[in-house]
Amino acid sequence: MTQIEAFRRQMPPPLGLRPLNLPEPFETTLRNGLQVVIVEDRRLPLVSFRLAFRSGDANDPASLPGLSDMMSHLLTEGTETRTSRQLAEEVERIGATLNVGSGSDFTTVAGSALSIYSEEILELMADVTQRSSFPESELELARENTKQMLIQQRAQPTFLASERMSQVIFGDHPYARISPTPDSLDAMTREEMLRFRQATMVPNNAVMIIIGDVDRDPTLTRVTELFGNWTSRDLPDLNFPPPPNREARVAYLVDRPGSAQSNIVIANLGINRTSPDYFPMLLMHTILGANASSRLFMNLREEKGYTYGAYSNLDARRLLGTFRVSAEVRTGVTGVSLHEFFLELDRIRDEVVSDEELANAKSYLAGVFPIRIETQDGLIDQLVSIKMFDLPDDYLHIYRDRINAVTADEIQRAAQSHVTPDRAAIVVVGDAAEIREQVQPYSKVIELYDTEGNRKEEGAKS
């Protein structure tokens, strides 16, 4: 090999970090408590709006799981002055978007349009958030469609695994509920929707974020006109029960007779979003299983060929979180796949990660971060997260510094604190008759469930 060929085979050194050069946001609070953030960005004649509420699926009444999702779906299906069709036609006429989404911790009303139509889309957002009427016909249609969706969900092993994992990790905490039930859907009335919207979608529990080709002062004036008279309300004091204290490893089998594969999830309680261990855990997760170059993928797919992909997941929410690893594997390799999972979970706890792994993970996270915020939608989603999770105002500017400051020892300490394979929940969805003996070496206790979520007795048939 010549000297030139050797040089060409060397990976070039990474470039230094460039400044983000983000436009400075303007922030204020209206008299009714609505926070307003305006970022003037004139690169394109576009504007994006996010009205985010610190209320989500976790705020559903215990007897009405799925209420936030249903309310979010119906917000744009009729107001006191517009029908569902009229709303859709107005949005289409100006080439805009208007949609509502609900997650476990917050709900967002999102709108975007060409900047010349910014006032029109903002007025529609005000209408659906303050004057949505939840017509009976739309509610009944959504109820029946959702019931059909529930039937389809129970045919999906990924849903069954997520449902069982959420229930065993979170217990009586509302994070355990991931979907409505037929009974809760039947109990959702128009009056209940109105009451819930009035209690949770209030200005003093929300932030309006605007990014795009706008002028700050007239935009703030328009926001004040549309949202300033919106009545604030006292917020309920929510006291959620703590999650179960897990003291031993337990396996939970969801029986799908005849299934050709097993869906494996190994999970334990993790951290919330503001935990001081968030960045060490993020680096650990990146090394262990975040992508196709991580340890789990390289082991279970590339070396063993057990699966198309094996990954880890760092789910850090406002109140609690989980850390889990997962894969869909052939039924016959369920046991050996569990062996490799626990090998990697023990290894990330017992061994300090290599300098190369740490450098690569830092380079990846620091490198993709500017890409995530280079568009209006990407930047506004980050600003929503900052407000909803109570992150520092300068979070975007310090993110890469926080990433690069993490040490290998901090990663191991975080893994030892928040990755607990000896107390994990093993959830496997598959043919119980074929996989039970494969799972037994990894748990002294095995609980069996059917696809409806009901506990099955030993020897019971589906």
Backbone hydrogen bonds, N-H to C=O, Kabsch-Sander energy under -0.5 kcal/mol:
donor,donor_aa,acceptor,acceptor_aa,energy
6,A,2,T,-2.4
7,F,3,Q,-1.9
8,R,4,I,-2.3
9,R,5,E,-1.3
10,Q,7,F,-1.1
26,F,38,I,-2.8
28,T,36,V,-2.1
30,L,34,L,-2.8
33,G,30,L,-2.1
35,Q,206,A,-1.7
36,V,28,T,-3.1
37,V,208,M,-3.1
38,I,26,F,-2.8
39,V,210,I,-3.0
40,E,38,I,-0.5
41,D,39,V,-0.6
41,D,212,G,-2.7
46,L,44,L,-2.1
47,V,113,A,-2.2
48,S,211,I,-3.0
49,F,111,G,-3.4
50,R,209,I,-2.2
51,L,109,V,-2.7
52,A,50,R,-0.7
52,A,207,V,-2.6
53,F,107,T,-3.2
54,R,205,N,-2.6
55,S,53,F,-2.1
57,D,103,G,-3.1
58,A,104,S,-2.1
59,N,56,G,-2.0
60,D,57,D,-1.6
64,L,61,P,-1.9
67,L,64,L,-1.6
70,M,66,G,-2.4
71,M,67,L,-2.9
72,S,68,S,-2.6
73,H,69,D,-2.2
74,L,70,M,-2.0
75,L,71,M,-1.2
77,E,74,L,-1.9
79,T,82,R,-3.3
80,E,131,R,-1.6
84,S,77,E,-0.6
87,L,83,T,-2.4
88,A,84,S,-2.3
89,E,85,R,-2.6
90,E,86,Q,-2.3
91,V,87,L,-2.2
92,E,88,A,-2.3
93,R,89,E,-2.5
94,I,90,E,-1.3
95,G,92,E,-1.3
96,A,91,V,-2.5
97,T,112,S,-2.2
99,N,110,A,-2.4
101,G,108,T,-2.4
103,G,106,F,-2.6
107,T,53,F,-1.9
108,T,101,G,-2.7
109,V,51,L,-2.4
110,A,99,N,-3.2
110,A,108,T,-0.6
111,G,49,F,-2.0
112,S,97,T,-1.7
113,A,47,V,-2.0
115,S,45,P,-2.2
117,Y,114,L,-2.3
118,S,115,S,-1.5
121,I,117,Y,-2.1
122,L,118,S,-1.9
123,E,119,E,-2.0
124,L,120,E,-1.8
125,M,121,I,-2.0
126,A,122,L,-2.0
127,D,123,E,-2.0
128,V,124,L,-2.4
129,T,125,M,-1.8
130,Q,126,A,-1.9
131,R,127,D,-2.4
132,S,128,V,-0.5
133,S,78,G,-2.1
134,F,78,G,-0.8
139,L,135,P,-2.4
140,E,136,E,-2.5
141,L,137,S,-1.9
142,A,138,E,-2.5
143,R,139,L,-2.4
144,E,140,E,-2.2
145,N,141,L,-2.4
146,T,142,A,-2.3
147,K,143,R,-2.0
148,Q,144,E,-1.8
149,M,145,N,-1.8
150,L,146,T,-2.1
151,I,147,K,-1.5
152,Q,148,Q,-1.9
153,Q,149,M,-2.6
154,R,150,L,-1.8
155,A,152,Q,-1.2
156,Q,153,Q,-2.3
159,F,156,Q,-0.5
160,L,156,Q,-1.9
161,A,157,P,-2.4
162,S,158,T,-2.1
163,E,159,F,-2.9
164,R,160,L,-2.2
165,M,161,A,-2.5
166,S,162,S,-2.5
167,Q,163,E,-2.0
168,V,164,R,-2.3
169,I,165,M,-2.2
170,F,166,S,-2.3
171,G,167,Q,-1.5
173,H,170,F,-2.2
176,A,173,H,-2.3
177,R,174,P,-1.8
178,I,176,A,-0.6
185,L,181,T,-2.4
186,D,182,P,-2.0
187,A,183,D,-1.4
188,M,184,S,-0.6
188,M,185,L,-1.0
189,T,187,A,-0.7
193,M,189,T,-2.2
194,L,190,R,-2.4
195,R,191,E,-2.4
196,F,192,E,-2.5
197,R,193,M,-2.6
198,Q,194,L,-2.4
199,A,195,R,-1.5
200,T,196,F,-2.1
201,M,197,R,-2.4
202,V,200,T,-1.4
205,N,202,V,-1.7
206,A,203,P,-1.6
207,V,52,A,-2.1
208,M,35,Q,-3.3
209,I,50,R,-2.9
209,I,207,V,-0.6
210,I,37,V,-2.9
211,I,48,S,-2.4
212,G,39,V,-2.1
213,D,46,L,-2.9
214,V,212,G,-2.0
219,T,215,D,-1.9
220,L,216,R,-2.8
221,T,217,D,-2.2
222,R,218,P,-2.2
223,V,219,T,-2.4
224,T,220,L,-2.3
225,E,221,T,-2.2
226,L,222,R,-2.2
227,F,223,V,-2.8
228,G,224,T,-2.0
230,W,227,F,-1.2
238,L,236,P,-1.0
239,N,237,D,-0.6
240,F,238,L,-0.7
246,R,244,P,-0.9
249,R,422,D,-0.7
250,V,424,A,-1.7
251,A,445,V,-2.5
252,Y,426,I,-3.7
253,L,447,E,-3.2
254,V,252,Y,-0.5
254,V,428,V,-2.6
255,D,253,L,-0.7
255,D,449,Y,-3.0
256,R,430,G,-3.0
259,S,256,R,-2.1
262,S,329,V,-3.1
263,N,429,V,-2.5
264,I,262,S,-0.7
264,I,327,A,-3.0
265,V,427,V,-2.7
266,I,325,V,-2.6
267,A,265,V,-0.5
267,A,425,A,-2.4
268,N,323,F,-1.9
270,G,321,G,-3.5
273,R,317,R,-3.0
275,S,272,N,-1.6
278,Y,275,S,-1.8
281,M,277,D,-2.4
282,L,278,Y,-2.3
283,L,279,F,-2.2
284,M,280,P,-2.4
285,H,281,M,-2.9
286,T,282,L,-2.0
287,I,283,L,-2.1
288,L,284,M,-2.6
289,G,285,H,-2.7
290,A,285,H,-1.0
294,S,291,N,-1.6
295,R,287,I,-2.2
296,L,288,L,-2.9
298,M,294,S,-2.4
299,N,295,R,-2.4
300,L,296,L,-2.5
301,R,296,L,-0.5
301,R,297,F,-1.7
302,E,297,F,-1.8
303,E,298,M,-1.8
304,K,299,N,-2.3
305,G,301,R,-0.7
306,Y,300,L,-2.6
307,T,300,L,-0.8
308,Y,328,E,-0.6
311,Y,326,S,-2.3
312,S,289,G,-2.2
313,N,324,R,-2.8
315,D,313,N,-0.8
315,D,322,T,-2.3
316,A,314,L,-0.8
317,R,315,D,-0.7
317,R,320,L,-1.9
322,T,315,D,-2.0
323,F,268,N,-2.5
324,R,313,N,-2.0
325,V,266,I,-2.2
326,S,311,Y,-2.7
327,A,264,I,-1.7
328,E,309,G,-0.6
329,V,262,S,-2.7
329,V,327,A,-0.6
330,R,306,Y,-1.1
331,T,260,A,-1.8
333,V,330,R,-1.8
334,T,331,T,-1.5
337,S,333,V,-1.9
338,L,334,T,-2.1
339,H,335,G,-1.9
340,E,336,V,-1.9
341,F,337,S,-2.4
342,F,338,L,-2.6
343,L,339,H,-2.0
344,E,340,E,-2.2
345,L,341,F,-2.5
346,D,342,F,-2.5
347,R,343,L,-2.1
348,I,344,E,-2.2
349,R,345,L,-0.9
350,D,346,D,-2.7
351,E,347,R,-2.3
358,L,354,S,-2.3
359,A,355,D,-2.6
360,N,356,E,-2.6
361,A,357,E,-2.4
362,K,358,L,-2.4
363,S,359,A,-2.5
364,Y,360,N,-2.4
365,L,361,A,-2.6
366,A,362,K,-2.7
367,G,363,S,-1.7
368,V,364,Y,-2.4
369,F,365,L,-1.1
371,I,367,G,-0.5
372,R,368,V,-1.6
372,R,369,F,-0.5
373,I,369,F,-0.8
373,I,370,P,-0.6
374,E,371,I,-1.0
379,L,375,T,-2.5
380,I,376,Q,-2.8
381,D,377,D,-2.1
382,Q,378,G,-1.6
383,L,379,L,-2.2
384,V,380,I,-2.2
385,S,381,D,-2.0
386,I,382,Q,-2.2
387,K,383,L,-2.0
388,M,384,V,-3.0
389,F,385,S,-2.3
390,D,387,K,-0.6
391,L,386,I,-2.3
395,Y,392,P,-1.8
397,H,394,D,-0.7
398,I,394,D,-1.8
399,Y,395,Y,-1.4
402,R,398,I,-2.6
403,I,399,Y,-2.2
404,N,400,R,-2.5
405,A,401,D,-1.2
406,V,402,R,-0.6
406,V,403,I,-1.2
411,I,407,T,-1.8
412,Q,408,A,-2.1
413,R,409,D,-2.5
414,A,410,E,-2.5
415,A,411,I,-2.5
416,Q,412,Q,-2.6
417,S,413,R,-1.4
418,H,414,A,-2.7
419,V,415,A,-2.1
420,T,418,H,-0.5
423,R,420,T,-1.8
424,A,421,P,-1.0
425,A,267,A,-2.9
426,I,250,V,-2.8
426,I,424,A,-0.6
427,V,265,V,-3.4
427,V,425,A,-0.7
428,V,252,Y,-2.4
428,V,426,I,-0.5
429,V,263,N,-2.2
430,G,254,V,-2.3
430,G,428,V,-0.6
432,A,430,G,-1.0
434,E,431,D,-1.4
435,I,431,D,-1.7
436,R,432,A,-2.2
439,V,435,I,-1.8
439,V,436,R,-0.5
440,Q,436,R,-1.8
442,Y,439,V,-2.4
443,S,440,Q,-1.3
445,V,249,R,-0.5
447,E,251,A,-2.8
449,Y,253,L,-2.9
450,D,454,N,-2.4
453,G,450,D,-1.8
456,K,448,L,-3.3
460,A,457,E,-2.2
